[in-house]
Amino acid sequence: MTIGCLFIHGFGGAPYELEPLYHKLKESTEWKLKVPILPGHDEGESLEEKEYREWVDKAEDDLKGLISECDKVYLIGYSMGGVIAAYLSTKYTVDKLILLSTSAHYLDPAQLAKDILKMAKEGLQGDLKENDLFQRYIRRMGAAPMSASLEFQKLVNDLRPFFHQVKVPALIIQGAEDGLLPPKSAQFIYDSIQSTEKTLHFLPQSKHMVCHGPEQSDLLHLVCEFLEVDQTLSS
């Protein structure tokens, strides 16, 4: 049986937001893994004049490709990517859905940059603060054009109702110390989706970037358990 997994990153971010989880599944499985870069998010690109449908369409195209190649498909979305993933799970036949730090309500990009920078200064990210990608992320989020921020807001507002249509098994994870998403955001998603198999898990010490947080190993374990990955195969 061929299994595919699509990762969808967040607004202003890039695939590295999900990198630890991607590498865990890559080393533990033989699945087809896709991590698209949403339009305007690649290095050297601008978010200026981008419309949110472009982000959704890119993820949708990659999902359709996986569905055509695989017997089972899983969706993993982070932050804004979680909103897109939930929406796509209502349009296509997917087998499992994972929502990480998902924005059920609009997030202010400038505040996101400040929160992540504060997290690094507090030492919760170890050497990530010195990572060039991390520094680029801070600059990019703080300089997000108003037009892109408005598109982000429109995306969340337009796609939020689709949480009520989600029926696939779902795992929802949020950092309990997330300064951007209050616990009610994850609770809203949990209460909204119609899945008979759904789990909500808060990581006590983690903030918004849960894949790079202090409970990274717990997150990887939760995801692998949900996706039924044999963790004894990983190095």
C-alpha positions in Angstrom: 0.0 0.0 0.0 1.3 3.4 -1.0 0.9 6.2 1.5 1.3 9.9 0.8 1.6 12.8 3.2 1.3 16.5 2.4 2.8 19.1 4.7 1.4 22.7 4.5 3.5 25.5 6.2 2.2 28.7 7.7 1.8 32.3 6.6 5.2 34.0 6.0 7.0 30.8 6.8 8.4 27.9 4.8 8.8 24.1 5.0 11.4 24.3 7.7 8.6 25.1 10.2 7.7 21.4 9.8 11.2 20.1 9.2 11.7 18.0 12.3 8.4 16.2 11.7 9.2 15.8 8.0 12.6 14.2 8.8 11.0 11.9 11.4 8.6 10.5 8.9 11.2 10.3 6.1 13.5 8.2 8.2 10.7 6.0 9.7 8.6 5.3 6.5 8.8 4.9 2.8 5.9 7.2 2.2 5.7 9.8 -0.5 6.2 13.1 1.3 5.4 16.5 -0.3 6.2 19.9 1.3 5.2 22.6 -1.2 6.4 26.2 -0.8 3.3 28.4 -1.1 3.4 31.2 -3.6 5.3 34.3 -2.5 7.0 32.3 0.3 10.1 31.1 -1.4 13.4 32.9 -0.8 13.6 36.0 -2.8 9.9 36.1 -3.5 7.5 38.7 -2.3 4.1 38.3 -0.7 3.0 41.6 -2.3 -0.1 41.2 -4.5 -0.5 37.6 -3.6 -4.1 36.4 -3.1 -4.9 33.7 -0.6 -6.5 31.5 -3.3 -3.0 31.1 -4.7 -1.8 29.5 -1.5 -4.9 27.2 -1.4 -4.5 26.3 -5.0 -0.9 25.3 -4.6 -1.6 23.0 -1.7 -4.6 21.6 -3.5 -2.6 20.8 -6.7 0.0 18.9 -4.6 -2.8 17.1 -2.8 -4.4 16.0 -6.0 -1.1 14.7 -7.2 -0.7 12.6 -4.0 -4.2 11.2 -4.3 -3.6 10.1 -7.8 -0.4 8.2 -6.8 -1.3 6.8 -3.3 -3.8 4.5 -1.7 -3.9 6.6 1.5 -3.2 10.3 2.0 -2.5 12.2 5.2 -2.6 16.0 5.6 -0.5 17.9 8.1 -0.9 21.7 8.4 0.8 24.2 10.6 -0.7 27.6 11.6 -2.3 29.0 8.5 -1.5 25.7 6.8 -3.7 23.9 9.2 -6.7 26.0 8.0 -5.9 25.1 4.4 -5.5 21.4 5.4 -8.8 21.3 7.2 -10.5 22.9 4.2 -9.0 20.5 1.7 -10.0 17.5 3.9 -13.6 18.5 3.2 -13.1 18.5 -0.5 -11.1 15.4 -1.1 -10.8 11.9 0.3 -8.0 12.0 2.8 -7.5 9.5 5.6 -6.1 11.5 8.5 -5.6 15.1 9.4 -3.1 16.8 11.7 -3.5 20.4 12.8 -0.5 22.0 14.5 -0.9 25.5 16.1 -3.8 26.1 13.7 -5.1 29.6 13.3 -8.9 29.3 13.9 -8.8 33.1 14.2 -6.6 35.7 12.5 -3.1 36.2 13.7 -1.2 39.5 13.5 2.1 38.8 11.6 4.1 41.5 13.4 3.0 40.0 16.8 3.9 36.5 15.6 7.4 37.7 14.8 7.7 39.3 18.2 6.5 36.2 20.0 8.9 33.9 18.2 11.8 36.3 18.8 10.9 36.4 22.5 10.8 32.6 22.6 14.3 32.4 21.2 15.7 35.0 23.7 14.2 32.9 26.5 16.4 30.1 25.4 13.5 27.7 24.5 14.9 27.2 21.0 18.5 26.5 21.8 20.7 27.2 18.8 17.7 27.9 16.6 18.2 31.6 17.3 21.5 31.6 15.5 20.0 29.7 12.5 19.9 31.8 9.3 16.5 30.5 8.3 15.1 31.5 11.7 16.5 35.0 11.4 15.1 35.3 7.9 11.7 34.2 9.2 11.7 37.0 11.9 12.6 39.6 9.3 10.0 38.3 6.8 7.1 38.2 9.3 7.9 41.6 10.6 8.0 43.1 7.1 4.9 41.3 5.7 3.1 43.7 3.4 -0.4 44.9 4.5 -1.9 43.4 1.4 -0.7 39.9 2.3 -1.8 40.3 5.9 -5.2 41.1 4.7 -5.2 38.1 2.5 -4.3 36.0 5.5 -7.2 37.4 7.4 -9.5 36.7 4.5 -8.4 33.2 4.3 -9.0 32.5 7.9 -12.4 34.2 7.8 -13.5 32.4 4.7 -12.3 28.9 5.5 -13.0 28.8 9.2 -16.6 27.6 8.6 -15.2 24.4 7.0 -14.0 23.1 10.3 -17.6 22.2 10.9 -17.4 19.9 7.8 -14.3 18.0 8.8 -15.1 14.3 9.2 -11.8 12.5 9.0 -9.8 11.3 12.0 -8.0 14.4 13.4 -5.2 15.2 15.8 -5.0 18.7 17.1 -1.9 20.0 18.8 -1.2 23.4 20.3 1.4 24.8 22.7 -0.1 25.8 26.0 2.3 28.7 26.1 1.3 29.9 22.6 1.1 33.7 23.0 -0.8 34.0 19.7 -3.4 31.4 20.0 -5.4 31.1 23.2 -6.5 27.6 24.3 -10.0 28.4 23.0 -8.7 28.4 19.5 -7.7 24.7 19.6 -10.9 24.0 21.6 -13.0 25.7 19.0 -11.4 23.5 16.3 -11.9 20.3 18.4 -15.5 21.2 19.1 -16.3 22.2 15.5 -15.0 19.2 13.6 -17.4 16.3 13.1 -14.9 13.5 13.3 -15.8 10.6 15.5 -12.1 10.0 16.1 -10.5 13.3 17.2 -7.9 14.2 19.8 -6.8 17.5 21.3 -3.4 17.7 22.9 -1.8 20.7 24.6 2.0 20.7 25.0 2.5 22.4 28.4 5.8 24.3 27.7 5.5 24.9 23.9 4.7 28.2 22.1 3.6 28.7 18.5 6.4 26.9 16.7 5.6 23.5 18.2 7.8 21.5 15.9 10.9 23.4 17.2 9.8 23.7 20.8 11.0 22.1 24.0 8.6 19.2 23.7 9.6 18.3 20.1 10.0 14.7 21.0 6.6 14.5 22.5 5.1 16.0 19.4 6.9 13.5 17.2 5.7 10.7 19.3 2.1 11.9 19.2 2.1 12.3 15.5 3.8 8.9 14.8 1.3 7.2 17.2 -1.6 8.8 15.4 -0.3 7.9 12.0 0.6 4.4 13.2 4.3 4.8 12.3 6.6 2.1 13.6 9.1 4.2 15.6 11.4 1.3 16.2 12.5 1.6 12.5 13.9 5.1 12.9 17.5 5.7 13.9 
